[in-house]
Amino acid sequence: MTIGNESPITDSEGVEFLQWCLPRLHLRWRGFRKVRRRVYKRLNRRLQDLGLPSVEAYRVYLEDHPVEWAMLDRLCWINISRFYRDQGVFRHLQHEILPQLAQQIVARREREISCWSAGCAGGEEAYTLAIIWRYCLATQFPTLCLRIVATDIDFEAIQRAERGCYRASSVKDLPTEWRAEAFVTIADELCLKDEYRAPITFMVQDIRERAPEGPFQLVLCRNLVFTYFDEILQKKTLQRLTDGLTPGGVLIIGNLESLPDGPWGIQPWSKRPGVYRKAPETQCE
Ligand SMILES: C[S@@+](CC[C@H](N)C(=O)[O-])C[C@H]1O[C@@H](n2cnc3c(N)ncnc32)[C@H](O)[C@@H]1O
């Protein structure tokens, strides 16, 4: 099968190439199976830019030009996202997780609930959290303010996130009244109002190398590390994620993701998959 009109890469060539190169990038084929055609499209453009006739020739090029691996890594950044993606998780956040975290923070007489959206793509996840907080919870916890740090390796994704304007298809899953409240229509886009932007700081950052300054009461790391990274990189990154959590803090991963084996100091929040909690601090007598 040939992939698209413009692409000379066949599916079997593409699969073989990805199965060869992904382990070298500490990425895993399983995560890319469904989205491989997106990578083929980018690969094809790269082959055209380099004037190479095939993925086989690109393989030789990679062997001869080690710096090209960084470009290939870039071709593998999958930035699919949308507002209120996997609604069940956000309902759980709204009705259970955020209220419980907020009560604990208030009980400690602290004033901030701090969150990290890791691999935030165009900001959809971080803004969804800001909308839920402001629209549904802020009045119950008037002394608390929400702070979100949202990071992604992709500079262009962070630029889109900072711009905060989206096509209707990106926000279609949000409840209608939230949409009406949080956005203004400008030309053919929906742009977030300032009050929903204010809590969020967007940053370009590679999660393989570092984490933003924490600690965080809530970390969302969905559809990145535990889908695309190999086990070695998952373990290294998970350590960074759990180190960034406060005692009692919550880590949320993607609906279809699971954690690598190991003693990570976190326990499932409930029977619901994908939500984990760091052990609370023990009080000395
Ligand atoms: C599939 S999106 C997930 C977006 C959002 N978390 C969600 O679930 O809707 C994955 C994002 O991770 C980013 N990414 C890939 N590698 C990364 C890395 N090493 N460090 C930080 N972000 C990375 C990609 O640029 C992309 O925007």
The ligand as an ORCA input file, in Angstrom:
! r2SCAN-3c Opt
* xyz 0 1
  C      -0.431     13.291     22.038
  S       0.021     14.849     22.689
  C      -0.827     14.783     24.234
  C      -1.476     16.104     24.585
  C      -2.289     16.083     25.870
  N      -1.489     15.677     27.003
  C      -3.487     15.178     25.714
  O      -3.510     14.086     26.277
  O      -4.424     15.566     25.011
  C       1.723     14.583     23.128
  C       2.521     15.871     23.282
  O       3.780     15.548     23.868
  C       4.777     16.366     23.293
  N       6.094     15.743     23.490
  C       6.683     14.764     22.770
  N       7.883     14.477     23.276
  C       8.061     15.284     24.352
  C       9.115     15.457     25.287
  N      10.229     14.722     25.229
  N       8.973     16.402     26.258
  C       7.849     17.158     26.340
  N       6.819     17.040     25.475
  C       6.919     16.105     24.493
  C       4.369     16.487     21.837
  O       4.946     17.635     21.241
  C       2.842     16.556     21.958
  O       2.400     17.888     21.980
*
